[in-house]
Amino acid sequence: MRIEVQHLTHFRFAGPSSMSLHQCRLMPVPGLDQRILHWEIRTPGRPRDWVDGYGNTVRAFSVTETHQEVEILAKGTFEWMQGQSAYLSHNDPEALPPLYWLRNHGLARYDADIEAFVADLKPHGSVPGERVAVLHELMLRIKKRVEYRVGATDVEVGAAEALKRGTGVCQDHAHLFTACCRAVGIPARYVSGYLRVHDELLGPASHAWAEAFIPDLGWAGFDPANGICPTGEHLKLAIGLDYGEAAPVAGRRFGGGAAEMRVEVQVRAL
């Protein structure tokens, strides 16, 4: 199956800005049964690519002349070789040991309410032979507890608040899953990427899920918003302790007043 992605991010400022600085984590990381056929990132200014401490490819650029708009376009095509593997997996060298991903951090921070939510999982969470079953149970528990609802939250809502509200989007499900894993001693991390959405799957084409570490298996993905493990229709972009470290687009500017951001993402099978 060949899948086409087009991801447009457009910023418009209320007034002129003298300079803006941007970082994009928009370079895909193909799984073992995926292949990138074509990919390009278009930005203004002079782009420079570098690799962060997690192994994510980051494109940085600045716009130094007076401007009121910035547009970023990522597009390309990837291929999923269906039939070889049912689930998305990667075999890339790890920049950090699994224990690093136990940090109780940021939007994926756990508190007493989250610890109570997973209290019955604690006796089993660190036993390698049972970890897969525990993670599946956790994924389905989160899907049932936090109803998927478009617009229910924003990018500043963390895992504890999502659990309290009982509603959220894929980002909230990913944060909560990551926080719950860390609360029971399982290394976990936030993943940003894309998903080809069809009738039975929830979420926008720009998607988020989580990865948890399983001894003898390595890192495995879990998509709590849909209650499934990611397949080749998921395309990974970046990892981080939370959304803030794996956001597809981030930046700051000098002047310009309030900003309006428009995002259009299309992921379709060819």
Secondary structure, DSSP 8 states (H G I E B T S, - for coil): -EEEEEEEEEEEEEEEEEEEEEEE----B--TTEEEEEEEEE-SS--EEEE-TTS-EEEEEEE-S-EEEEEEEEEEEEEE-TTS-SS-------SS-GGGGG---GGG---HHHHHHTGGGTTTTT-HHHHHHHHHHHHHHHHHHSEE-TTS--TT--HHHHHHHSEE-HHHHHHHHHHHHHHTT--EEEEEEEE---TT--S-SEEEEEEEEETTTEEEEEBTTTTB---TTEEEEEEESSHHHH-SEEEEEEE--SEEEEEEEEEEE-
